[in-house]
Amino acid sequence: MSSGQIRWNSLTRWMDELLPDWEMKEKEHGIHIYCPALRDRAFVALPKGAHGRTNPEIALFHVKKLFRFFGKLPEAKARIPQL
């Protein structure tokens, strides 16, 4: 399992490249990521970060799970150095 973290701002840059037309909705306990071009359901596992941080650190296992859900894990591993 991957250990380490990636900042939200860095992650969104990679999501722009790998997940066409993705969008997010902030909920009470996490961030819901939608990508209608790839899947009709939301991915829910991204935490919001402590104390209302605007650029929280996201654990890499959450990031891998996100890209696996949308079928983009091999491309993400090839582009994102932390993975």
N, C-alpha and C positions, 0 to 999 in steps of 0.2 A: 504494500500500500504506500502511496506517496505521502511524504511528510513535507512540511513547509507551507508557505502561504504566498498568495499573490494579491496585490492591491486591486480594489474594485476598478479604479480608472484604467489600469493595465488590462484587466480582464475584459472590460467593455470594448477596448480597441480590438482585441482578438475576436470577440463576439460579432463585431461589425463585419469582420472579414469572413467568418465561417458560418454565421447564422443570418441569412438574408432577411431583412425587415423584422428583426427581433424587437420585442418590446417588453417592458417590465411594468409590473404593478406591485407597489409596496403594500404589504399586508401587515397585520399586527405582529406576527412572529417571523416573517421572512419575506423574501422577494420572489415573486412569481415571474418566471420568464416564459414568454410566448414566442413562438416562431411558426406562424401559420403555413409558411411555405414548406416546412419540413414535417410538421406534426400538428394535429388539431387539439392536443392537450397541453396544459402548462406544466413546466418543470418547477418544482416548489422548493427545492432543498437549499437554496442560498440564504444564509443568515444575514440579518441586517447589520450586524456590528454593534458593539457596545456603545451606549451613551450617545446615540444619534450621530455617530461619526459619518462624515460625508464621503470618506475614502477608506472604508474598512478593509481589513485583511481577510481574505477568504481562504479557507483550508483547501489545499490542492485536491484532496479526495472529493470535495464538493464539485470542484471544477471538472474533474475527470467524469464524475457521474453526470454532470450537465451535458457535456459533449457526447457521452455515450448514449444518453436519452435521445438526442437528436440525430444519432448516427454519424457523428463527425469526430469521434475520438481519434482515429488514425491521422486525420488531417491536423487536428489540434496538437497531437504529440509531435508531429513533424514541424510545426510552426512555433509552438510555445516552448521556450527553452526550459522553463521550470518543470514541465511535465516529462 
